[in-house]
Amino acid sequence: MANVPADLRYTKEHEWAKLEGDKARVGITAFAQEQLGDVVFVELPKVGTKVTAMKTFGVVESVKAVSDLFAPLSGEVVETNTELTKKPETVNSDPYGNGWMIVIKLANPKEFDGLMSAADYEKLTAAAGH
Amino acid sequence: MTDTSTSLKRTPLHAVHVAAGAKMVPFGGWDMPVQYTSIIEEHRCVRSNVGLFDISHMGEFEVRGPGALAAVQGLTTNDASTLALGQVQYSLLCYPHGGIVDDLTLYRLADDHYMLTVNASNIDKDWAWVTEGGRGGNWTNVSEATALLAVQGPKAEGLVQRLADQDVTRVPYYHFAHGTVAGSPCLISRTGYTGEDGFELYVPAERSTALWHALMDAGKGDGIQPIGLGARDTLRLEMKFALYGNDIDDASNPLEAGLGWVVKPAKGEFMGRAAIEAMRAAGVKRKLVGFEMAERAVARHGYRMLRDGQAEGVVTSGSFSPSLERCIGMGYVRAELATVGTELDVDIRGTAHPARVAKTPFVPSHAKKT
């Protein structure tokens, strides 16, 4: 079973969010990268872009498929992982670490409480995977 | 996710793939391994070492009897009369209007005995087509009884040679021999869909698991890996080999698909001949080209191809090329734009991404075309 860190929160679209003060770091889960296979391209928004919870903020392309990325939380993009332009495969090898995608300055920090817990997300992927 | 696995067909090697941890996906009505580890890694394994593919989903029909050659000649576009015993030919089935029913390989097994290997997703359609009244020949559908393993890559010849009962190095490209591999009776065919040297081994379904394990064991020192359909697709795309349902179908004709070389009107009457000849006389309006993207942007089947903002074509296949580490694709464009070097755009989610018509195959073929 894919790894689901307990200190993160999740969306049903397989993104994770990590609270860092008034910001949140965002990426896709180990389950998501496994389903996608080899990631070859990640299209991220520019710094300054406003994103809305559960609306798309970018796209991830694997060899086989293209998949939308959904913002777990609303706010403004204050940082993007430019390393992914050169090494998109980091999303596969380190989805919760160096494979992060964007940092959002939260418009409404309370939204964070509405995200799925690790336990709930694990249940979702267990049901979807098999 | 919806559970469609119960209605999907399985190859005799299905359990082997599941045990190997393959990711299984539906493909043309079959539950098939798309990858075991990583498409890119599997792709590179075939280009540099050797890979083993289960392609038992492919269909096999045999036709025999005094009318066999005439039946094959009437149905296929290539000239089957030129086939020697032990020789293989790439060919097409066409509709009277010139559209493509399927592409296939044709084997001359004996004087009045041929085998056609057809695409998995087309087995039922093709079977109905070739056995329709008046076609002649005595047809048998041996698809279920026949498993098919492809051994492809620069180390394929050495591997099969060690396990075969005969000198397979003497089997030329697009030829075959009858023999055994690791004790299993096989039709040993020097063919493939990767652009590498290698073999396709037709084996009775009940022997396929034993043969699979024998090849995996004997190939350990060669770095053999099982290869899924994902890498099969990127490998064939780098060679610009057409995939039925993506690049060719009933709405495309052999000439625009660049398959005019397997249409032989001089052999006499065959299904689609008049229509294809009329198209040849009129000139093709669009052509299937290979293209390279300027940036890392993946063109996918169905995306529009543009020139100066005007729609001029459509992408039929596209992916990331693990060999070139660039995004490549195939698509139909207006014939005037088919020249190598022509600059086009691909409309990817509303943004025009630059592409250029490329020389193909994208990667040199290493098939043994002596």
HADDOCK unambig.tbl for C-alpha pairs under 7 A between the chains (distance, minus, plus):
assign (segid A and resid 37 and name CA) (segid B and resid 38 and name CA) 6.49 0.50 0.50
assign (segid A and resid 38 and name CA) (segid B and resid 38 and name CA) 6.30 0.50 0.50
assign (segid A and resid 38 and name CA) (segid B and resid 39 and name CA) 6.68 0.50 0.50
assign (segid A and resid 38 and name CA) (segid B and resid 40 and name CA) 6.86 0.50 0.50
assign (segid A and resid 41 and name CA) (segid B and resid 296 and name CA) 6.30 0.50 0.50
assign (segid A and resid 41 and name CA) (segid B and resid 297 and name CA) 6.96 0.50 0.50
assign (segid A and resid 63 and name CA) (segid B and resid 319 and name CA) 5.83 0.50 0.50
assign (segid A and resid 63 and name CA) (segid B and resid 320 and name CA) 5.67 0.50 0.50
assign (segid A and resid 64 and name CA) (segid B and resid 230 and name CA) 6.90 0.50 0.50
assign (segid A and resid 128 and name CA) (segid B and resid 1 and name CA) 5.58 0.50 0.50
